[in-house]
Amino acid sequence: MPAPGLSALLLAVPALLLALVALPFRYDVTLAEPDLARMMAALLYGHATGANELAGMHYGLSFSFGYYKLLYALAPAEWLRHPDLAAHLINVVGIAAGLLCAWTCTCYLSRLLGLTAGVCASLLFFLSPVMLPVALSGHPLVPAAACAFAAGWLFLEADETGSRRLRLACLGAAFLLLVAGLTLRAEIALAFPFFWLAGSRSGAARRWWPYAWRAALLGAAFLAFLFLQQGFVESEGGAAGRLGRFLASFMSPALIGRGLVVLALATGLATLLGVALAARSRALRAREIALTLLLGLPGLVLWLPNPQPARHFFFPVLAACLLAALWLEHRPGGMRRAIGFSLLLVLANQLAAEALRAPIVSRYAWSYPAATPRRATQQVPLGLFPLDQQANQAQVEAERAEATALAAHAPERLVVLADFQHHLIARLIAADPSLQWSETTRDGRVVNELRSPGRRIVLVEKYHAWPRDAAAEILASDAWAGWPIYVQRSTLSRFDKTEIPAERRYSP
């Protein structure tokens, strides 16, 4: 058993290595995925209206309302008037949340399954292909998971302490952390079965009452979340109605095959090899295998039919890393060798991803042309992390520059055909805070509109109605007859067949 000082240092190693590898390639005034760009635009709009998160147009508000409240509370007013500063806020919060999440996860898993397994699992997970770009991104799932891991650690402390007062304090604090985590991102409820049945290794916790207390607190935390959520889902028929519409809109069994590929790329091929070896190993206990399945299966059921972005597989990838780490723990050679093998798997994941990148890029039917010399997508990790991260940053920087130029000279009437709209929406709102933002669906297309007494700018998404030709339909529409039309260059697809006539084409 390592000395206490060494144990504390080992618990910090995954967070320190995450900082060492990911911080040099962090985002600054652009964002790590389109959903975060939508959130950034909504932050500006909420501030411009004075209603904050109640202004509407806040993506994911019903299951991340706590995250919006946190950002509005933290941000100086000036930061909510400019897209770059709002994006910077999300990224700074993301750095703090990611490092905290890595530390709380390591502490929890080490307390649950032993120091070797906990450190190895965290190394494999936070340095995995999916988490290197996500961990410091500012996505609300990361701080929510940090709250959940801290609550799990408190559950174990409550199991093992002999003090009734300390036990009650731990359980009360765990309840508050779980409620906070759910308001940041309700998705952490997928891991609640794991937190319920993952009890301490010590003999003191082999009684029934810790499981009863955990079940009661997990249930109470979820009920408290539903109570706090009411004001954000009343107009959508309540929580059940909101969830039903989400499942109907975004889930497709036809995507399960793609989901398995995304899951493999997110986890890393070397880690999957470790999982395969663990599955064949007789050294793993039935309890250990059962716990990893309990952690991973709910997320697989929910997200395999909706696999992108790869961040959806947060808990399944963690489960795979945990199983591989348990296999490493049971191998001869002790902790030092297990940690060394974990780092070798991390490196092998990156090398395998880079080797697979070219075949994937050449065979996949891409919707849009490559915006940079190295093809990249924020939906799935593709290749060596530093190169993939820089390519993605170059791509979104091009979107940001295009939005900046267009917003600076946009006329009073304009139709924009674009699938990456939110940098532009944010720039337009920053330039004219009187604009009112609304979203409707017309003829199967999502249409965002920015309107004030003197201006109307309509942004039409194209991909929802593929293979229909958006330009042809807009040109034939009476709703915007004679309006100038701007086509976002980065989202020109094989379905965009009609050229905009010169007299209608707008160029900033």
Order of alpha helices (4+ residues) and beta strands (2+ residues): alpha-alpha-alpha-alpha-alpha-alpha-alpha-alpha-alpha-alpha-alpha-alpha-alpha-alpha-alpha-alpha-alpha-beta-alpha-beta-beta-beta-alpha-beta
